[in-house]
Amino acid sequence: MIRTLRPWSGNIGKRLVKAPKIYIRDSGLVHALLQLKTIDDLLGHPVVGASWEGFVLENLLSSLPVGITPWFYRTSHGAEIDLVIELSPDVRYAIEIKRSMTPVLSKGFYLGCEDIEASKRFVVYPGKESFPGSKDVMIVSLVTMMKILEEGS
């Protein structure tokens, strides 16, 4: 029922957040506990962003190849990445999860990508199209990101 996502802890000489992130794995359960009965109830509630992030996270993690450990990244100075996937020592994905149809990335995401030496950068948003963002970031749908993870490309 609970997902614990551990912090990425590469040796980069920065002060990293070490507390894990905790998610309730079933967003429908979250909505029921909060008595959110309609989509309008959900969209008007402060939990909507966290609910989307948890839903996307669970779907992405179900698409990972066996043996791959997911992480998140956060420094005490505000650099943050929602999901870090290391497919090999040379292939590291930085994945940000945004509920907006026009996602905007913070400076902290770009700093985090530099810190972890991300080989690919993605934003998962609720749309269906894929398109390039700024600074080598690809904006993709949840389904597209799941396929990318399944293929390990």
N, CA and C atoms as a LAMMPS dump frame, in Angstrom:
ITEM: TIMESTEP
0
ITEM: NUMBER OF ATOMS
459
ITEM: BOX BOUNDS ff ff ff
-5.0000000000000000e+02 5.0000000000000000e+02
-5.0000000000000000e+02 5.0000000000000000e+02
-5.0000000000000000e+02 5.0000000000000000e+02
ITEM: ATOMS id mol type element x y z
1 1 1 N 0.816 -1.203 0
2 1 2 C 0 0 0
3 1 3 C 0.855 1.261 0
4 2 1 N 2.049 1.158 0.54
5 2 2 C 2.938 2.316 0.623
6 2 3 C 4.169 2.064 -0.245
7 3 1 N 4.572 3.087 -0.986
8 3 2 C 5.809 3.024 -1.781
9 3 3 C 6.829 3.949 -1.118
10 4 1 N 7.988 3.425 -0.877
11 4 2 C 9.092 4.221 -0.348
12 4 3 C 10.123 4.377 -1.455
13 5 1 N 10.404 5.609 -1.809
14 5 2 C 11.397 5.897 -2.839
15 5 3 C 12.622 6.472 -2.147
16 6 1 N 13.743 5.788 -2.331
17 6 2 C 14.971 6.19 -1.642
18 6 3 C 15.686 7.297 -2.404
19 7 1 N 16.437 8.126 -1.69
20 7 2 C 17.185 9.19 -2.362
21 7 3 C 18.415 8.651 -3.073
22 8 1 N 18.708 9.222 -4.228
23 8 2 C 19.922 8.881 -4.971
24 8 3 C 21.096 9.406 -4.154
25 9 1 N 22.145 8.625 -4.095
26 9 2 C 23.245 9.003 -3.189
27 9 3 C 24.608 8.861 -3.834
28 10 1 N 24.726 9.286 -5.069
29 10 2 C 26.035 9.261 -5.726
30 10 3 C 27.001 10.209 -5.035
31 11 1 N 28.245 9.979 -5.22
32 11 2 C 29.271 10.799 -4.58
33 11 3 C 29.527 12.047 -5.422
34 12 1 N 28.777 13.114 -5.162
35 12 2 C 28.92 14.33 -5.952
36 12 3 C 29.382 15.514 -5.116
37 13 1 N 29.64 15.295 -3.839
38 13 2 C 30.152 16.365 -2.997
39 13 3 C 29.124 17.416 -2.638
40 14 1 N 27.845 17.098 -2.7
41 14 2 C 26.795 18.039 -2.323
42 14 3 C 26.02 17.475 -1.153
43 15 1 N 25.37 18.357 -0.46
44 15 2 C 24.572 17.946 0.687
45 15 3 C 23.209 17.459 0.183
46 16 1 N 22.994 16.16 0.257
47 16 2 C 21.789 15.542 -0.278
48 16 3 C 20.761 15.276 0.804
49 17 1 N 19.493 15.373 0.43
50 17 2 C 18.416 14.98 1.325
51 17 3 C 18.464 13.466 1.436
52 18 1 N 18.391 12.947 2.664
53 18 2 C 18.531 11.508 2.863
54 18 3 C 17.245 10.807 3.271
55 19 1 N 16.202 11.595 3.577
56 19 2 C 14.924 10.993 3.961
57 19 3 C 14.209 10.477 2.715
58 20 1 N 13.617 9.283 2.774
59 20 2 C 12.9 8.751 1.608
60 20 3 C 11.604 9.517 1.358
61 21 1 N 11.103 9.423 0.126
62 21 2 C 9.78 9.953 -0.214
63 21 3 C 8.788 8.81 -0.031
64 22 1 N 7.626 9.122 0.498
65 22 2 C 6.599 8.125 0.765
66 22 3 C 5.37 8.432 -0.103
67 23 1 N 4.865 7.404 -0.762
68 23 2 C 3.678 7.537 -1.603
69 23 3 C 2.669 6.474 -1.212
70 24 1 N 1.378 6.811 -1.295
71 24 2 C 0.328 5.799 -1.223
72 24 3 C 0.18 5.288 -2.651
73 25 1 N 0.337 3.984 -2.833
74 25 2 C 0.442 3.401 -4.167
75 25 3 C -0.859 3.449 -4.967
76 26 1 N -1.988 3.513 -4.324
77 26 2 C -3.278 3.495 -5.007
78 26 3 C -3.915 4.885 -4.912
79 27 1 N -3.863 5.639 -6.002
80 27 2 C -4.42 6.995 -5.979
81 27 3 C -5.941 6.97 -5.768
82 28 1 N -6.599 5.916 -6.222
83 28 2 C -8.042 5.793 -5.975
84 28 3 C -8.358 5.698 -4.493
85 29 1 N -7.497 5.01 -3.758
86 29 2 C -7.664 4.93 -2.309
87 29 3 C -7.488 6.305 -1.666
88 30 1 N -6.5 7.043 -2.128
89 30 2 C -6.289 8.412 -1.628
90 30 3 C -7.537 9.244 -1.858
91 31 1 N -8.087 9.16 -3.057
92 31 2 C -9.278 9.943 -3.39
93 31 3 C -10.469 9.535 -2.523
94 32 1 N -10.618 8.243 -2.292
95 32 2 C -11.729 7.765 -1.456
96 32 3 C -11.569 8.238 -0.01
97 33 1 N -10.354 8.141 0.517
98 33 2 C -10.116 8.586 1.898
99 33 3 C -10.373 10.081 2.073
100 34 1 N -10.126 10.845 1.022
101 34 2 C -10.36 12.297 1.071
102 34 3 C -11.776 12.67 0.636
103 35 1 N -12.589 11.653 0.341
104 35 2 C -13.977 11.83 -0.086
105 35 3 C -14.086 12.685 -1.347
106 36 1 N -13.18 12.434 -2.286
107 36 2 C -13.207 13.116 -3.576
108 36 3 C -13.986 12.232 -4.542
109 37 1 N -15.212 12.626 -4.832
110 37 2 C -16.11 11.758 -5.599
111 37 3 C -16.142 12.074 -7.085
112 38 1 N -15.804 13.285 -7.469
113 38 2 C -15.858 13.665 -8.88
114 38 3 C -14.5 14.218 -9.315
115 39 1 N -14.332 14.326 -10.619
116 39 2 C -13.091 14.904 -11.143
117 39 3 C -12.971 16.364 -10.703
118 40 1 N -14.094 17.062 -10.607
119 40 2 C -14.048 18.459 -10.145
120 40 3 C -13.591 18.533 -8.691
121 41 1 N -14.04 17.569 -7.869
122 41 2 C -13.573 17.522 -6.475
123 41 3 C -12.049 17.371 -6.441
124 42 1 N -11.546 16.463 -7.266
125 42 2 C -10.108 16.208 -7.296
126 42 3 C -9.339 17.428 -7.799
127 43 1 N -9.786 18.005 -8.914
128 43 2 C -9.068 19.13 -9.512
129 43 3 C -9.046 20.356 -8.601
130 44 1 N -10.028 20.462 -7.715
131 44 2 C -10.076 21.589 -6.786
132 44 3 C -9.38 21.326 -5.458
133 45 1 N -8.804 20.156 -5.305
134 45 2 C -8.18 19.772 -4.027
135 45 3 C -6.658 19.918 -4.107
136 46 1 N -6.024 20.321 -3.013
137 46 2 C -4.558 20.47 -3.021
138 46 3 C -3.79 19.175 -3.276
139 47 1 N -4.421 18.027 -3.154
140 47 2 C -3.735 16.749 -3.339
141 47 3 C -3.574 16.38 -4.816
142 48 1 N -4.174 17.134 -5.72
143 48 2 C -4.207 16.735 -7.132
144 48 3 C -2.805 16.528 -7.711
145 49 1 N -1.862 17.382 -7.416
146 49 2 C -0.501 17.229 -7.942
147 49 3 C 0.197 16.005 -7.391
148 50 1 N 0.1 15.806 -6.091
149 50 2 C 0.714 14.636 -5.457
150 50 3 C 0.047 13.346 -5.923
151 51 1 N -1.253 13.401 -6.14
152 51 2 C -1.979 12.229 -6.628
153 51 3 C -1.488 11.858 -8.03
154 52 1 N -1.353 12.844 -8.902
155 52 2 C -0.844 12.598 -10.262
156 52 3 C 0.571 12.042 -10.202
157 53 1 N 1.415 12.645 -9.359
158 53 2 C 2.794 12.178 -9.243
159 53 3 C 2.841 10.722 -8.784
160 54 1 N 2.042 10.364 -7.797
161 54 2 C 2.008 8.983 -7.315
162 54 3 C 1.497 8.011 -8.369
163 55 1 N 0.464 8.411 -9.097
164 55 2 C -0.096 7.577 -10.164
165 55 3 C 0.944 7.325 -11.26
166 56 1 N 1.608 8.391 -11.698
167 56 2 C 2.631 8.262 -12.744
168 56 3 C 3.78 7.402 -12.242
169 57 1 N 4.217 7.657 -11.035
170 57 2 C 5.338 6.91 -10.467
171 57 3 C 5.048 5.413 -10.455
172 58 1 N 3.882 5.025 -9.989
173 58 2 C 3.539 3.596 -9.93
174 58 3 C 3.531 2.966 -11.316
175 59 1 N 2.992 3.68 -12.293
176 59 2 C 2.958 3.152 -13.655
177 59 3 C 4.355 3.045 -14.249
178 60 1 N 5.186 4.033 -14.024
179 60 2 C 6.553 3.982 -14.548
180 60 3 C 7.351 2.855 -13.901
181 61 1 N 7.204 2.703 -12.612
182 61 2 C 7.969 1.66 -11.918
183 61 3 C 7.539 0.265 -12.35
184 62 1 N 6.278 0.122 -12.74
185 62 2 C 5.817 -1.182 -13.231
186 62 3 C 6.429 -1.506 -14.591
187 63 1 N 6.976 -0.509 -15.273
188 63 2 C 7.567 -0.693 -16.594
189 63 3 C 9.072 -0.907 -16.565
190 64 1 N 9.672 -0.797 -15.402
191 64 2 C 11.127 -0.931 -15.315
192 64 3 C 11.579 -2.37 -15.543
193 65 1 N 12.708 -2.534 -16.199
194 65 2 C 13.286 -3.875 -16.305
195 65 3 C 13.618 -4.42 -14.909
196 66 1 N 13.643 -5.727 -14.777
197 66 2 C 13.955 -6.372 -13.5
198 66 3 C 15.351 -5.958 -13.048
199 67 1 N 15.475 -5.653 -11.771
200 67 2 C 16.777 -5.333 -11.194
201 67 3 C 17.139 -3.86 -11.2
202 68 1 N 16.292 -3.006 -11.766
203 68 2 C 16.57 -1.575 -11.799
204 68 3 C 15.945 -0.922 -10.566
205 69 1 N 16.744 -0.137 -9.846
206 69 2 C 16.265 0.536 -8.631
207 69 3 C 15.926 1.986 -8.949
208 70 1 N 14.718 2.429 -8.606
209 70 2 C 14.359 3.832 -8.811
210 70 3 C 14.829 4.687 -7.624
211 71 1 N 15.102 5.94 -7.904
212 71 2 C 15.543 6.888 -6.887
213 71 3 C 14.843 8.23 -7.119
214 72 1 N 14.978 9.132 -6.158
215 72 2 C 14.691 10.54 -6.398
216 72 3 C 15.944 11.293 -5.999
217 73 1 N 16.028 12.548 -6.397
218 73 2 C 17.217 13.345 -6.103
219 73 3 C 16.793 14.693 -5.552
220 74 1 N 17.405 15.091 -4.45
221 74 2 C 17.137 16.411 -3.872
222 74 3 C 18.335 16.845 -3.045
223 75 1 N 18.733 18.094 -3.234
224 75 2 C 19.797 18.659 -2.404
225 75 3 C 19.183 19.649 -1.427
226 76 1 N 19.959 20.023 -0.448
227 76 2 C 19.481 21.004 0.53
228 76 3 C 19.358 22.395 -0.093
229 77 1 N 19.933 22.591 -1.284
230 77 2 C 19.869 23.893 -1.954
231 77 3 C 18.776 23.971 -3.017
232 78 1 N 17.933 22.94 -3.125
233 78 2 C 16.769 23.018 -3.995
234 78 3 C 16.847 22.297 -5.322
235 79 1 N 17.96 21.686 -5.643
236 79 2 C 18.011 20.877 -6.861
237 79 3 C 17.167 19.634 -6.624
238 80 1 N 16.257 19.323 -7.566
239 80 2 C 15.347 18.203 -7.328
240 80 3 C 14.932 17.534 -8.632
241 81 1 N 14.877 16.206 -8.593
242 81 2 C 14.383 15.39 -9.702
243 81 3 C 13.432 14.365 -9.098
244 82 1 N 12.217 14.275 -9.649
245 82 2 C 11.21 13.362 -9.096
246 82 3 C 11.617 11.901 -9.172
247 83 1 N 12.253 11.51 -10.275
248 83 2 C 12.594 10.104 -10.461
249 83 3 C 13.91 9.989 -11.22
250 84 1 N 14.834 9.225 -10.667
251 84 2 C 16.116 8.955 -11.308
252 84 3 C 16.173 7.452 -11.57
253 85 1 N 16.425 7.108 -12.829
254 85 2 C 16.521 5.702 -13.22
255 85 3 C 17.915 5.473 -13.782
256 86 1 N 18.663 4.548 -13.179
257 86 2 C 19.983 4.179 -13.676
258 86 3 C 19.869 2.826 -14.367
259 87 1 N 19.902 2.851 -15.689
260 87 2 C 19.812 1.614 -16.45
261 87 3 C 21.166 0.931 -16.554
262 88 1 N 22.231 1.709 -16.458
263 88 2 C 23.603 1.199 -16.451
264 88 3 C 24.48 2.329 -15.903
265 89 1 N 25.756 2.074 -15.669
266 89 2 C 26.612 3.147 -15.162
267 89 3 C 26.672 4.38 -16.076
268 90 1 N 26.428 4.185 -17.373
269 90 2 C 26.5 5.293 -18.325
270 90 3 C 25.149 5.833 -18.763
271 91 1 N 24.059 5.167 -18.374
272 91 2 C 22.724 5.579 -18.809
273 91 3 C 21.876 5.905 -17.577
274 92 1 N 21.64 7.192 -17.404
275 92 2 C 20.886 7.667 -16.237
276 92 3 C 19.803 8.627 -16.729
277 93 1 N 18.534 8.298 -16.423
278 93 2 C 17.404 9.132 -16.818
279 93 3 C 16.983 10.016 -15.65
280 94 1 N 16.717 11.276 -15.959
281 94 2 C 16.108 12.206 -15.002
282 94 3 C 14.676 12.425 -15.477
283 95 1 N 13.711 12.125 -14.61
284 95 2 C 12.299 12.22 -14.987
285 95 3 C 11.582 13.135 -14.006
286 96 1 N 10.966 14.17 -14.545
287 96 2 C 10.158 15.091 -13.759
288 96 3 C 8.705 14.822 -14.092
289 97 1 N 7.828 14.901 -13.105
290 97 2 C 6.411 14.622 -13.298
291 97 3 C 5.637 15.914 -13.062
292 98 1 N 4.91 16.345 -14.091
293 98 2 C 4.142 17.592 -14.017
294 98 3 C 2.712 17.323 -14.459
295 99 1 N 1.747 17.887 -13.738
296 99 2 C 0.341 17.703 -14.077
297 99 3 C -0.134 18.71 -15.125
298 100 1 N 0.635 19.73 -15.375
299 100 2 C 0.258 20.781 -16.312
300 100 3 C 0.387 20.322 -17.764
301 101 1 N -0.493 20.814 -18.615
302 101 2 C -0.398 20.538 -20.047
303 101 3 C 0.713 21.366 -20.69
304 102 1 N 1.166 22.39 -20.002
305 102 2 C 2.297 23.206 -20.466
306 102 3 C 3.34 23.23 -19.351
307 103 1 N 4.047 22.123 -19.171
308 103 2 C 4.957 22.01 -18.031
309 103 3 C 6.122 22.995 -18.102
310 104 1 N 6.438 23.553 -16.939
311 104 2 C 7.57 24.459 -16.797
312 104 3 C 8.515 23.844 -15.775
313 105 1 N 9.772 23.743 -16.146
314 105 2 C 10.763 23.144 -15.248
315 105 3 C 11.484 24.217 -14.445
316 106 1 N 11.82 23.86 -13.228
317 106 2 C 12.549 24.789 -12.374
318 106 3 C 14.051 24.685 -12.631
319 107 1 N 14.738 25.686 -12.191
320 107 2 C 16.201 25.678 -12.28
321 107 3 C 16.764 24.473 -11.532
322 108 1 N 16.087 24.084 -10.443
323 108 2 C 16.53 22.948 -9.637
324 108 3 C 16.583 21.639 -10.413
325 109 1 N 15.67 21.462 -11.378
326 109 2 C 15.697 20.251 -12.202
327 109 3 C 16.959 20.227 -13.055
328 110 1 N 17.254 21.336 -13.692
329 110 2 C 18.442 21.404 -14.545
330 110 3 C 19.727 21.23 -13.738
331 111 1 N 19.767 21.838 -12.549
332 111 2 C 20.936 21.666 -11.68
333 111 3 C 21.085 20.21 -11.26
334 112 1 N 19.96 19.576 -10.916
335 112 2 C 19.985 18.168 -10.545
336 112 3 C 20.473 17.294 -11.683
337 113 1 N 20.039 17.592 -12.906
338 113 2 C 20.489 16.826 -14.081
339 113 3 C 21.995 16.931 -14.254
340 114 1 N 22.537 18.118 -14.037
341 114 2 C 23.988 18.291 -14.12
342 114 3 C 24.683 17.512 -13.007
343 115 1 N 24.128 17.573 -11.798
344 115 2 C 24.726 16.89 -10.648
345 115 3 C 24.838 15.39 -10.871
346 116 1 N 23.761 14.791 -11.36
347 116 2 C 23.757 13.321 -11.513
348 116 3 C 24.281 12.87 -12.871
349 117 1 N 24.598 13.841 -13.718
350 117 2 C 25.077 13.552 -15.077
351 117 3 C 24.058 12.723 -15.853
352 118 1 N 22.837 13.24 -15.886
353 118 2 C 21.748 12.546 -16.587
354 118 3 C 22.06 12.438 -18.07
355 119 1 N 21.94 11.248 -18.614
356 119 2 C 22.167 11.058 -20.045
357 119 3 C 20.92 11.41 -20.854
358 120 1 N 19.735 11.293 -20.236
359 120 2 C 18.476 11.687 -20.869
360 120 3 C 17.604 12.369 -19.836
361 121 1 N 16.821 13.339 -20.314
362 121 2 C 15.954 14.14 -19.444
363 121 3 C 14.541 14.123 -19.999
364 122 1 N 13.577 13.832 -19.113
365 122 2 C 12.185 13.733 -19.533
366 122 3 C 11.274 14.479 -18.57
367 123 1 N 10.144 14.931 -19.115
368 123 2 C 9.021 15.4 -18.303
369 123 3 C 7.83 14.57 -18.724
370 124 1 N 7.161 13.965 -17.753
371 124 2 C 5.927 13.227 -18.017
372 124 3 C 4.772 14.159 -17.662
373 125 1 N 3.887 14.369 -18.639
374 125 2 C 2.75 15.268 -18.44
375 125 3 C 1.474 14.548 -18.878
376 126 1 N 0.287 15.095 -18.587
377 126 2 C -0.946 14.355 -18.885
378 126 3 C -1.393 14.383 -20.343
379 127 1 N -0.643 15.008 -21.221
380 127 2 C -1.008 15.051 -22.633
381 127 3 C -0.662 13.762 -23.351
382 128 1 N -0.91 13.749 -24.676
383 128 2 C -0.676 12.544 -25.483
384 128 3 C 0.485 12.704 -26.448
385 129 1 N 0.86 13.915 -26.767
386 129 2 C 1.917 14.181 -27.734
387 129 3 C 3.278 14.214 -27.048
388 130 1 N 4.32 13.968 -27.841
389 130 2 C 5.696 14.137 -27.372
390 130 3 C 6.301 15.299 -28.137
391 131 1 N 7.085 16.108 -27.437
392 131 2 C 7.73 17.237 -28.101
393 131 3 C 8.954 17.65 -27.291
394 132 1 N 9.913 18.287 -27.958
395 132 2 C 11.117 18.702 -27.244
396 132 3 C 10.858 19.938 -26.386
397 133 1 N 11.471 19.944 -25.215
398 133 2 C 11.463 21.116 -24.361
399 133 3 C 12.819 21.786 -24.475
400 134 1 N 13.119 22.639 -23.543
401 134 2 C 14.412 23.321 -23.588
402 134 3 C 15.502 22.454 -22.965
403 135 1 N 16.72 22.711 -23.332
404 135 2 C 17.913 22.076 -22.761
405 135 3 C 17.874 20.549 -22.805
406 136 1 N 17.592 20 -23.97
407 136 2 C 17.613 18.546 -24.199
408 136 3 C 16.594 17.768 -23.378
409 137 1 N 15.496 18.386 -23.027
410 137 2 C 14.422 17.707 -22.288
411 137 3 C 13.341 17.306 -23.281
412 138 1 N 12.862 16.063 -23.158
413 138 2 C 11.727 15.603 -23.956
414 138 3 C 10.482 15.596 -23.074
415 139 1 N 9.415 16.207 -23.572
416 139 2 C 8.122 16.208 -22.894
417 139 3 C 7.342 15.032 -23.483
418 140 1 N 6.923 14.095 -22.639
419 140 2 C 6.285 12.872 -23.126
420 140 3 C 5.061 12.523 -22.294
421 141 1 N 4.197 11.723 -22.894
422 141 2 C 3.034 11.199 -22.177
423 141 3 C 3.477 10.067 -21.248
424 142 1 N 2.602 9.699 -20.353
425 142 2 C 2.872 8.576 -19.458
426 142 3 C 3.084 7.291 -20.257
427 143 1 N 2.24 7.031 -21.235
428 143 2 C 2.355 5.808 -22.036
429 143 3 C 3.69 5.767 -22.785
430 144 1 N 4.083 6.891 -23.36
431 144 2 C 5.366 6.942 -24.08
432 144 3 C 6.529 6.67 -23.138
433 145 1 N 6.509 7.269 -21.95
434 145 2 C 7.595 7.05 -20.997
435 145 3 C 7.639 5.603 -20.543
436 146 1 N 6.494 4.98 -20.374
437 146 2 C 6.468 3.562 -20.009
438 146 3 C 7.131 2.719 -21.1
439 147 1 N 6.846 3.025 -22.349
440 147 2 C 7.456 2.288 -23.464
441 147 3 C 8.959 2.501 -23.5
442 148 1 N 9.403 3.722 -23.267
443 148 2 C 10.849 4.011 -23.242
444 148 3 C 11.534 3.183 -22.154
445 149 1 N 10.921 3.121 -20.982
446 149 2 C 11.508 2.355 -19.877
447 149 3 C 11.516 0.855 -20.177
448 150 1 N 10.434 0.364 -20.77
449 150 2 C 10.357 -1.062 -21.1
450 150 3 C 11.437 -1.451 -22.108
451 151 1 N 11.705 -0.566 -23.044
452 151 2 C 12.715 -0.83 -24.07
453 151 3 C 14.136 -0.603 -23.546
454 152 1 N 14.237 0.206 -22.485
455 152 2 C 15.556 0.5 -21.935
456 152 3 C 16.413 1.319 -22.886
457 153 1 N 15.748 2.164 -23.691
458 153 2 C 16.498 2.948 -24.672
459 153 3 C 16.704 4.373 -24.238
